[in-house]
């Protein structure tokens, strides 16, 4: 007999544990996280009461997943397959000469396809998936829905600022259940600002590290970029600068396509989408609202919903902006994971009454 008061879960493509941490805050027992990236092991296991398995999900067996669920509990299979076909840089290359956004060929979405296969093989009680909104238009999405035959399914593009994450990120969220009809609500929670999330962190100069938190570290700025950020206003862009500070790409017509590069965040608004390059001032609107630097790695993680004390690497390991930027930018926001978990818990509880 199933104990409807308990949900045990497996998190595929778990990364550093953003989804797992959020689900755990909603009282879901995540038993296993699977990711191919060895750099994910420390943050996943250090901050979550779950086992980490370094493995390629495309080669993962259904048996490994099924054996991880706690017998007699409601089972949840969660996953966020990498979304490289729709990354900014992939799309920029694919747009050239086409006049449209490429939806990604089938080979681009092998991991989403594999996620669907594992759903069919494992047959969990519940399923959730988080991904990029353009997946809705990809042929593999219909294949994924076909793998959910026998499930009640709902999906929507969630604006993360509407769930209390201080970020304009938009993500496709899918939930499915064998237990009964399930629906995602329309979200309209109190919005949170950059100031509310990171406004009380210690001040830093470009290139400095907080002695009490080595993740609160800001990248260095060149002499030219220091002049540029000094000329930038909160919420502003390179268009606010004098011509002497503008790069060649800014004065060409094509430069107008990316007005937010070299921008500062605004204190009382959400941040832009936190990307894998968020530690670089020239990579987006990643300038601190008032300090003359890009946001720190810790600030980026907090804007992704991670607690201030979340550990991302062992004490004896060197801080790498590239590695940690990738891990933080690719993470499922903790806040989104918690919201998904709360919806699933409420749904399961409703089956009891």
C-alpha positions in Angstrom: 0.0 0.0 0.0 1.3 3.5 -0.9 1.9 6.0 1.9 0.5 9.2 0.3 2.2 11.3 3.1 5.6 10.7 1.6 7.2 11.4 -1.8 10.6 10.0 -2.7 12.4 11.4 -5.8 15.2 10.9 -8.2 16.7 14.1 -9.8 18.2 13.6 -13.3 20.7 16.2 -14.6 20.8 17.4 -11.0 23.7 19.7 -11.3 24.6 21.4 -8.0 21.3 20.6 -6.5 19.0 23.6 -7.1 15.9 21.5 -7.9 16.8 19.0 -5.2 17.2 21.7 -2.6 13.9 23.3 -3.5 12.1 19.9 -3.5 13.6 19.1 -0.1 12.4 22.5 1.3 8.9 21.3 0.2 9.4 18.1 2.3 10.1 15.8 -0.7 12.7 13.1 0.0 15.2 13.3 -2.8 17.1 10.0 -2.7 19.4 10.3 -5.7 20.8 13.0 -8.0 22.4 12.0 -11.3 24.8 14.2 -13.3 27.7 13.6 -15.7 29.7 16.6 -14.3 32.0 15.6 -11.4 32.1 19.2 -10.3 28.5 18.8 -9.2 29.2 16.2 -6.6 30.5 18.4 -3.8 27.7 21.0 -3.9 25.0 18.4 -4.4 26.1 16.1 -1.5 27.3 18.8 0.9 24.0 20.7 0.9 21.5 17.9 0.4 20.7 14.7 2.2 20.9 12.7 -1.0 23.3 10.4 -2.9 25.1 11.7 -6.0 25.8 9.4 -8.9 28.2 10.6 -11.6 26.8 9.1 -14.7 25.6 9.8 -18.2 21.8 9.8 -18.1 21.7 8.5 -21.7 23.3 5.3 -20.4 21.3 5.2 -17.0 19.2 2.1 -16.4 15.6 2.2 -15.3 16.5 -0.3 -12.6 19.0 2.2 -11.0 16.2 4.8 -10.7 13.5 2.4 -9.5 15.7 1.0 -6.8 16.4 4.5 -5.4 12.7 5.2 -4.6 11.7 4.4 -1.0 9.3 1.4 -1.2 5.7 2.2 -0.4 6.1 6.0 -1.1 4.8 8.1 -4.0 7.6 8.1 -6.6 8.7 11.3 -8.4 11.1 11.4 -11.4 12.4 14.9 -12.0 14.7 16.2 -14.6 16.1 19.2 -16.5 17.9 18.0 -19.6 20.6 20.4 -20.9 19.1 23.0 -23.3 22.1 23.8 -25.5 20.1 24.0 -28.8 18.5 27.1 -27.4 21.4 28.8 -25.7 22.1 32.4 -26.7 25.3 31.5 -28.5 23.8 28.5 -30.4 20.9 30.6 -31.6 23.1 33.4 -32.7 25.0 31.0 -34.9 21.9 29.2 -36.2 20.1 32.5 -37.0 22.8 33.6 -39.5 21.2 33.7 -43.0 18.1 31.8 -41.9 15.8 34.6 -40.7 14.3 32.4 -38.0 15.2 30.7 -34.8 16.3 27.1 -35.2 14.2 24.7 -33.1 16.9 22.2 -32.8 17.2 18.9 -34.6 16.4 15.6 -33.0 20.1 15.0 -32.2 20.1 18.2 -30.2 17.5 16.8 -27.9 18.7 13.2 -27.3 18.7 13.7 -23.5 15.1 15.0 -23.5 14.2 11.9 -25.6 16.0 9.7 -23.1 14.1 11.3 -20.3 10.9 10.3 -22.0 12.2 6.8 -22.4 13.0 6.6 -18.7 9.5 7.7 -17.8 8.0 4.9 -19.9 10.4 2.4 -18.4 10.2 3.5 -14.8 6.5 4.5 -14.7 6.8 6.8 -11.6 3.7 8.2 -9.9 4.8 11.8 -10.6 7.0 13.5 -13.1 8.3 17.1 -13.3 10.6 18.7 -15.9 12.1 22.2 -16.1 13.5 23.5 -19.4 13.7 26.4 -21.8 10.4 27.7 -23.3 11.4 27.1 -26.9 11.2 23.3 -26.2 7.5 23.7 -26.6 8.0 24.2 -30.3 10.4 21.4 -30.8 9.2 18.0 -32.2 10.7 16.2 -29.3 8.2 17.8 -26.9 5.4 16.0 -28.6 7.3 12.8 -28.2 7.8 13.6 -24.5 4.0 14.1 -24.1 3.5 10.7 -25.8 5.7 9.1 -23.2 3.3 10.4 -20.5 0.3 8.5 -21.8 -1.9 7.6 -18.8 -0.7 10.7 -16.9 -2.6 13.9 -16.2 -0.2 16.6 -17.6 0.0 20.3 -17.3 2.8 22.7 -18.5 3.3 26.4 -18.6 6.1 29.0 -19.1 6.7 30.4 -15.6 8.0 33.9 -15.1 10.3 33.4 -12.1 9.8 36.9 -10.9 6.1 35.9 -10.3 7.1 33.2 -7.9 9.3 35.4 -5.7 12.7 34.8 -7.4 14.4 38.2 -7.9 15.2 37.4 -11.6 13.4 37.8 -14.9 14.2 34.2 -15.9 11.4 32.3 -17.8 11.3 28.5 -17.7 9.0 25.8 -19.0 7.7 23.7 -16.2 5.9 20.4 -16.7 4.2 18.3 -14.1 2.4 15.0 -14.6 0.6 12.6 -12.3 -0.8 9.1 -12.4 -2.7 9.7 -9.2 -5.3 12.2 -10.5 -5.8 15.5 -12.3 -3.0 17.9 -11.8 -2.7 21.6 -12.7 -0.2 24.4 -12.4 -1.7 27.6 -10.9 -1.3 31.1 -12.4 1.5 32.5 -10.3 1.3 36.0 -8.8 3.4 35.9 -5.7 5.1 38.9 -4.1 8.0 40.0 -6.3 11.4 40.3 -4.8 14.1 42.8 -5.8 17.9 42.6 -6.2 18.2 44.8 -3.2 16.2 42.5 -1.0 18.3 39.5 -2.0 21.9 40.8 -2.1 21.7 44.3 -0.7 23.3 43.3 2.7 26.4 41.6 1.4 29.8 43.2 2.2 31.1 45.7 -0.3 33.7 44.6 -2.8 36.0 46.2 -5.3 36.6 44.6 -8.7 39.1 41.7 -8.2 38.4 41.5 -4.5 37.3 38.5 -2.4 35.4 38.7 0.9 37.8 37.2 3.5 34.8 35.4 5.2 33.3 34.0 2.0 35.5 33.2 -0.9 32.5 32.8 -3.3 31.8 36.5 -2.6 34.4 37.3 -5.2 34.3 39.8 -8.0 36.2 39.5 -11.3 38.8 42.0 -12.3 38.0 44.9 -14.7 40.3 46.3 -17.4 41.1 50.0 -17.3 38.6 50.6 -20.1 35.8 48.6 -18.4 36.4 50.4 -15.2 35.8 53.7 -17.1 32.7 52.1 -18.6 31.2 51.0 -15.3 31.9 54.4 -13.8 29.8 55.9 -16.6 27.0 53.4 -16.1 23.8 54.1 -14.2 21.6 51.5 -12.4 19.4 49.9 -15.0 21.3 51.6 -17.8 23.2 50.3 -20.8 26.2 51.2 -22.9 24.0 53.7 -24.7 24.5 56.0 -21.6 28.2 56.3 -22.3 30.1 58.9 -24.2 31.3 57.8 -27.6 34.8 57.5 -26.4 33.9 54.5 -24.3 31.8 52.6 -26.9 33.3 49.6 -28.6 33.2 49.2 -32.4 30.3 46.7 -32.1 28.2 49.3 -30.3 28.3 51.8 -33.0 27.5 49.3 -35.8 23.8 48.5 -36.4 24.3 45.0 -35.2 25.3 46.3 -31.7 21.8 47.5 -31.1 20.6 43.9 -30.9 22.3 43.5 -27.5 21.5 46.7 -25.5 22.0 45.1 -22.1 25.7 44.2 -22.4 27.8 46.3 -20.0 24.7 47.2 -18.1 24.1 47.6 -14.3 21.3 45.9 -12.5 18.7 48.1 -10.8 18.4 47.8 -7.0 14.6 47.7 -6.9 13.9 45.5 -9.8 14.6 41.8 -10.5 17.9 40.8 -12.0 18.2 39.7 -15.6 18.5 35.9 -16.3 21.6 34.7 -14.5 23.7 32.9 -17.1 26.9 30.9 -17.1 28.8 34.1 -17.9 27.2 36.2 -15.2 30.5 37.0 -13.5 31.6 39.2 -16.4 30.6 42.8 -16.6 30.6 42.8 -20.4 28.4 39.6 -20.7 25.0 41.2 -20.0 23.4 43.4 -17.4 25.6 42.0 -14.7 27.1 45.1 -13.2 26.4 45.7 -9.5 23.7 48.3 -9.0 26.1 50.8 -7.3 29.5 49.2 -6.7 32.0 49.4 -9.6 32.2 45.7 -10.5 30.3 42.8 -11.8 28.2 40.8 -9.4 30.1 38.2 -7.4 29.7 34.4 -7.6 27.8 34.5 -4.3 25.5 37.2 -5.5 24.8 35.2 -8.6 24.0 32.1 -6.6 21.7 34.0 -4.3 19.8 35.5 -7.2 19.3 31.9 -8.3 17.6 31.3 -4.9 20.5 29.5 -3.2 21.0 30.1 0.5 23.9 32.4 1.4 25.8 29.5 3.0 25.4 27.0 0.1 28.8 25.4 -0.4 29.9 25.0 -4.0 33.4 23.6 -3.7 35.7 22.0 -1.1 37.8 24.3 1.1 41.0 23.1 -0.6 39.8 23.7 -4.1 40.6 26.9 -6.1 37.8 29.2 -7.0 37.3 29.1 -10.8 34.9 31.8 -12.3 34.4 29.7 -15.4 33.5 26.5 -13.5 31.3 28.1 -10.8 29.7 30.4 -13.3 28.7 27.4 -15.4 27.4 25.5 -12.3 25.4 28.5 -11.0 24.1 29.7 -14.3 22.9 26.2 -15.4 21.2 25.5 -12.1 17.5 25.2 -11.6 16.6 28.1 -9.2 16.0 26.8 -5.7 12.9 28.9 -5.4 11.4 27.3 -8.5 12.2 23.8 -7.2 10.4 24.7 -3.9 7.3 26.0 -5.7 7.2 22.8 -7.9 7.6 20.7 -4.8 4.8 22.5 -3.0 2.4 21.9 -5.9 3.2 18.2 -6.0 2.9 17.8 -2.2 -0.5 19.6 -2.3 -1.6 17.4 -5.2 -0.7 14.2 -3.4 -2.3 15.3 -0.1 -5.5 16.0 -2.1 -5.6 12.3 -3.1 -6.0 11.3 0.6 -9.1 13.4 1.2 
